[in-house]
Amino acid sequence: MRKVRVGIIGVGEIAQNFHLPIYYKLNNVSLEGVYDINTSKSKAIAEKYEITKVYYSLDDIINSDEIDAIDICTTTDSHAEIALKVIESGKHCLIEKPIAKNINEARLIYDASKKSSSKVMVGTNQRFRYDAMVLKNFVQTGEIGEIFYVKGSWLQQKRGKEWRQQIEKSGGGVLIDLGVSLIDSLLWICNYPDVQSVTTTTFKHLSDSVEDVCIGSIKFSNGMIATMEISWSLFTSKNTFSFDVHGSKGSASINPLQLFKSDGDIYQPIMNTDNLSNLSIHKKSFENEIKHFINAILGLNPIISTPEEALKTMKIIDMMYQSSFENKTIEI
């Protein structure tokens, strides 16, 4: 069996909790290298996951002949610099969301990926939830008719100070942190309709630097409208990620997964998300995402969650920030 030789750049929370344990268990992957600015952390991770080599510079791991693909799990401010170097080296690349700190950096990555034969994927794990995939299927097969209204919500309790609340590292607050996944899922589920305008309001309660609550709406050229609430500070007893999709023939939702049709049919699977922890759903979505990336490198499936799609998401985020700053609706 051919194995994809993977190198990890950045061994913080996302790498340790999700990416590394998944790669370690895959039979078609060998973890060949790790790099982090914290060398002692790199060494500890290498020992834990039997990683062949600890690298002491970014350029060394990117240009290593012993690595086929690089997984970028660093802070957002470094995504563009690293991704551009990886793509230039000819290696395959998985970029943890968001693709970059702003739309200009995202466009640079997109342009580089178009000129390269490297497989470049953006880590949008929420697409790989089983319930999100079923919801998309309901929409694609016309089960609920023509979509006219979508409501999305992601509420997460975040009280500690961390790099995501430092605008120079993150590029923004909860909108770019959680909103990027919510908007990506919305576009993906609804087949990327053209955006007409956005209206957004943000609030800062946890810090003076970045927003921790974002309430927004998006109007699409086909007449569809979407509303969303994204927060680190609105009260919730547990982290919630949910979608309600309303069409001319019925409605569907996730968390829990449900389908209600105007002809009276109701679909509510016995094994629903209410019976699973959010963490187990989250972990499985990362597993599906990383397996997809590896299989794409092996030629078993095409890449989904491309830089081109990420650029469309970043364009909406850019418009939403502009709407909030200028306190007005932004037309595209």
N, C-alpha and C positions, 0 to 999 in steps of 0.2 A: 504494500500500500504506500502510495506517495504521501509524504508528510509535508505540510506547509511549515516553513521555518519562520517563526514569529518573534519579533522584538517588541518590547513594551517600553514606551517613553512616558514617564510619569507614574509613580506608584502610590498615589493618594487614595482617597476613599473609594472612588468609582472603580479603580483598578483592583484594589484589594477585596472589595465586597462582591464584585461581579465578574469583571473580565478575567482576571488571573485564575480563579477557581474553575471557570468554564474551560478556558484553554487547556488547563492542566489535565482535565478529564477526557479531552477529545483525542481519539486514536489517530486522527489524521493531522495532528498538530505537534510540533516540537518547539518548546520555548527555548530559543537560542540566545537571547540577550535581553538585558534590562539596563535602562539608564534613568537616573533621577538626580537632580541637583543635590539631594541629600544622599551622599554615598553610603553612609551606614545603613540607611533604609534600603537602598538597592541591594546591599550585601545580604541583609536579613531576608528580603523577598526572594533573592536568588537561591538561598539555602532552603527556604520553605518549599519552593516550587521546583526545585532541581533544575534551575535555569543555568544553561551552560556557561554563560559569561556575563560579568558585570562590566559595563562600559563606563568610561570616565569623561567622555565628551560626546556631545550631540552629533557632531560630524562623524565620529568613529562608528557609532551604531548605525547611522543612516547609510554610510558608505561600505558597511561590512559585506563581504561576499558570502557570509554564512547565514544571511537573513534574506527571506523572500518578501516579507510583509511587515509593516510597522503599524502598531496600534498606538494612537496618540491620546493619552489620558491626562494631559497637563491642564493648567489653568487656561482659560479662553484666550488671554492676551497673547499666548505663544502659539496658538493653533496655526495661524497663517504662515509664520516663519518656518515652523517645522514641516507642515504639510507641503509647502512649496519645495523645500529641500528633498523631501521624500519622493515626491512626484518626479523631480528633476533627476533623481538617482535611478529611476526606473522601477522602484519597488512599489508594491501594492500598499494601500493605505486605508486604515479605518480611523476616522476622526470623530471622537466623542462629541456629542452635541454641546453647544451650538457650533456650527462649522467655523465661525470666526467671531470677532468682537463687533464687527459692523459690516455693512453691505459692501463697502469698498474692498475689504479683505476677502470677503466671500467671493466677490467677482474675480479676484486674482486667482483664487484656488480653482474656481470653475474654468477660467480661461486656460490655466495650466493643465487641468485634467482633460480638456478637449483635445489638446495637442499631444497627449501621452497615451500609450497603450496600457498604462497601469490601471488596475481596478481601484477606483477611489469611491469609498462609501462613507456616508455620514451616519453616526450612531443614533438613530431615532427609534429606540427600543419599544416605544409605546405602539408602534405599528405592528409589532410582533407579538402582542398580547393575543391570546386565542379569541377572546371576546371581541376585540377590535377587528380581527380578520373576519369573524362571522358577521359583524355589523356591516363591514364593507361589502360583503357578499350580498346581504339583504338589499343594499343600495344598488349594486351593480346588476343584479338580476331583476330589478324592478318590483321587488316584493312590496314596497311601500309607495310605489308610484314616483311621481316627480317631486323632488325635494324642494321645499320652500323655506324651511326654518331649521336651524341647528343651534343647540345650546351646549356649550362646553364649559367644564369647570375643573380646575385643579387647585385644591386647597391643601396646603402643607404647613405644618407648624415649624417655624425656624426662628429660634430665639437667640442662638449663639452667634457671635461675630466670626465671620470667616471670609475667605477671599471673594466669595460670590457677592458680598456686600461692599466690596471695594471696586469702584467703577473703573479704575485704571486697569484692573485685572479682568473684570467680568464684562465690561462694556455696558452694563446696566443692571437692573435689579430683577425682580420676579418675572417681568415680561420676557426678558431674554433667557432667563433660567428655566422656568416652567412653561412660559408662553410659547417658546419655540417648539416644544413637543405638542402642545395643544393645537397650535396653528398647523403644524405639519400633518397631524392626524386628520384635522378637518379637511385640508386640501386633498389628502390622499383618499379619504373615504368618499369624498364627493367628486373625484376625478378632475381636480385642478380647474375649477371655474375661474373666469377672469374677474379680477377685483375691480369694483367701481369706486368705492370710497370707504374710509374708516373713520370712526369716532371713538376716542379713548380718553378716559380719565384715570389718573394714577394718584396714589397717596403714599406718603412717607411717614411711617410711625416708628420704625425700628432704627432708622438712621437718617442723617441729613443728606447722605450721598446718593442712595438709590431707592427706588420705589419698592414697597412690599405688598401693595394691593394694586391691581389693574382691572378695570372694568371697561370692556370695549365691545364695539359692534362693527361688523364688516358687511357691506352691501356688495353683491355680485352683479355682473352684467346680465345674467340670466334671470334676475329677479329674486334670487335666494338671499336670505339674510342670516347672519350668524351672530350670536352674542356669546360672550365668554367672561368668566370671572376667574382670576388667577391671584393667589395670595399666599404669603408666608405667615400672615398674622390674623386673618379672619378666624374666629373660633371654629374648630372642628375637632370632634373626639378622635378622629383618625385621619390619616392622609387619604384624600379622595381624588380619583381621576374618573370623570364621567362624561358621557355624551348622550344627548337626546336628539334624535333625527326625526323630523316630521315631514311626511310626504302626502301626496294626494290620495293614497290608498291605505295609509296607516302610519304607525310610528314604531321606531326601534330605539333601544337604549343599551348602554353597557354600564356595568357596575350598579345593579345586576344586569345581566344580559336578558333582554326581553323583546318580543315582537308582538305588536297589537295591530291587527288589520281591520279595516272598515267592514269587512264581510263577517266579522266575529271571531276569526281565528286568533288564537293566542299561543305564543311559543315562549315557554319559560323552562329552560333545561333544569333537571333535578340537581345536577352538579353545577351550581351557579357560583358566581364570584363571591356571593355572600358567605358561602361555605368554605372559601379559601381565604387565607390571609393576603393582604395587599402585598406583603413582602414575597410570598411564594409566587404570586402572579408576576411581580416585578422581576424576580430572578429568572423565571421561565422566559420572559420576554427578552431578556439579555441573552439567554442561551440560544433562543431561536435566531436572534440577530447575528450573533457571532458565528453560528453554524452557517448561516446564509452567506456571510462574508467569506468564510473559508471555502465553501462549496463553489462560490463564484470564481475564486482564484483557481480552483481545480476544474473549472469549465462545466460544472454541473447545473448552474443556473445563472441568469443575468443578474447584474447588480440592481437592486432597488435602493431607494434613499440615496439618490445621486447628488453631486454638487449642484447640478442644474435645478433640482427640486429644492435643495436647501437655499439656493439663491432666491427663489420665489418666496419662501418663508421669510427670509431676511428682509426682502423688500416690504412685506407687510409689517414686520416689526419696526422697520425704519419709519414707515408711514404712521404707525401707532404712536411711536415716541414723538414724532412731529406734531401729531394731533394733540397729544397731552401737553407738550410744551407751549403750543400756540393757542390751546383752548378752543379748537375749532375742528370741523370735519375736513379731512384731507381727501380731495378727489385725485384719482390717478390720471 
